[in-house]
Amino acid sequence: MTIEHVALYVEDLENEKELFEKYFGGEAGCRYHDENTGFTSYFISFEDGARLEIMNMPESKRYENAPGLIGYAHIAFHAGSKENVDMLTDKLRAAGYVVVSGPRTTGDGYYESCIEDREGNIIEITI
């Protein structure tokens, strides 16, 4: 069994689409908009077949972020090498994204960095 896609509610759909296309090699499909509910989304496809659905509802609001919340913590992208992790991290930092951690080797042996998208969602870049 495989995961078909992961979905993420966001406030700024177009900004998130640009992030995943420009820096992570995603390709967005057609924008979907339901006139009745206001729901809008894009499916973003990646080279290996993985898909991410970014979604928005007009009344969607971010809850105050607090440590200890339960739920999805981040999305991780495989960059292929330590050099690629470093290069992408530097590129995102230069574009104004906040680097939350790394690049570093974690206690369990992963080489990674983590950035925040413009909405505070964590994106991990790993070998």
C-alpha positions in Angstrom: 0.0 0.0 0.0 1.2 3.5 -0.7 0.1 7.0 0.4 -1.9 8.6 -2.5 -1.4 12.2 -1.3 -1.0 14.4 1.8 -3.2 17.4 2.2 -2.5 20.7 3.9 -4.8 23.6 4.6 -3.1 27.0 3.9 -4.1 30.6 4.0 -2.3 31.8 0.9 -2.8 29.1 -1.7 -0.9 30.9 -4.5 2.2 31.6 -2.3 2.3 27.9 -1.2 2.0 26.7 -4.8 4.9 28.9 -5.8 7.1 27.5 -3.0 6.5 23.9 -3.8 7.0 24.5 -7.6 10.0 26.8 -7.4 12.1 25.1 -4.7 10.9 21.5 -4.5 10.3 20.7 -8.2 6.5 20.2 -7.9 4.1 20.7 -10.7 0.7 22.1 -9.9 -2.3 20.8 -11.7 -5.3 23.0 -12.5 -6.7 25.1 -9.7 -10.0 23.7 -8.4 -12.7 26.0 -7.0 -16.1 25.0 -5.6 -18.4 28.0 -6.2 -20.9 26.7 -3.5 -18.5 26.3 -0.6 -15.6 28.5 -1.6 -13.1 25.5 -1.3 -10.1 26.0 -3.5 -7.2 23.6 -4.0 -4.2 22.5 -6.1 -2.7 19.0 -6.4 1.0 19.3 -6.7 2.8 16.3 -8.3 6.4 15.4 -7.8 8.8 13.5 -10.0 8.6 10.3 -8.0 4.8 10.2 -8.1 4.1 11.7 -4.7 1.4 14.3 -4.5 0.6 17.1 -2.1 -2.8 18.8 -2.0 -2.8 22.4 -0.8 -6.3 23.6 0.1 -8.1 26.7 1.3 -11.5 27.6 2.7 -12.5 31.2 3.0 -13.1 30.8 6.8 -9.9 28.9 7.4 -7.9 30.4 10.2 -4.7 29.4 11.8 -5.0 28.4 15.5 -2.4 29.8 17.8 0.6 27.6 17.5 1.5 26.0 20.8 4.0 23.3 21.8 2.5 19.9 22.5 -0.2 20.0 19.8 -1.0 16.6 18.3 -1.1 16.2 14.5 1.1 16.3 11.5 4.4 17.9 12.3 6.1 18.5 8.9 6.5 17.3 5.3 9.9 16.0 4.3 11.6 16.2 0.9 14.5 13.9 -0.1 17.2 16.0 -1.7 19.6 13.2 -2.5 22.8 14.4 -1.0 24.3 16.5 1.8 25.4 19.1 -0.8 21.8 19.3 -2.2 20.4 19.8 1.4 23.0 22.6 2.0 22.4 24.2 -1.4 18.5 24.2 -1.1 18.7 25.5 2.5 20.9 28.4 1.4 18.7 29.2 -1.5 15.6 29.2 0.7 17.3 31.3 3.4 18.4 33.9 0.7 14.7 34.0 -0.5 13.7 35.0 3.0 12.4 31.7 4.4 13.2 31.1 8.1 15.6 28.2 8.7 14.4 26.6 11.8 17.3 24.1 12.2 20.3 22.8 10.4 21.7 21.8 8.2 22.8 19.3 10.7 23.1 15.6 11.5 20.5 14.6 14.0 20.9 12.3 17.0 19.4 9.5 15.0 21.8 10.0 12.0 19.7 12.0 9.5 21.3 14.9 7.7 18.6 17.6 7.4 17.5 21.1 7.7 14.1 22.5 8.4 12.5 25.7 7.1 9.2 27.4 7.8 7.0 28.3 4.8 5.4 31.7 4.9 2.6 30.3 7.1 4.7 28.6 9.7 4.4 25.0 8.4 7.7 23.1 8.7 9.3 21.6 5.6 12.2 19.2 6.2 15.0 18.8 3.6 16.9 15.6 4.1 19.4 13.3 2.3 
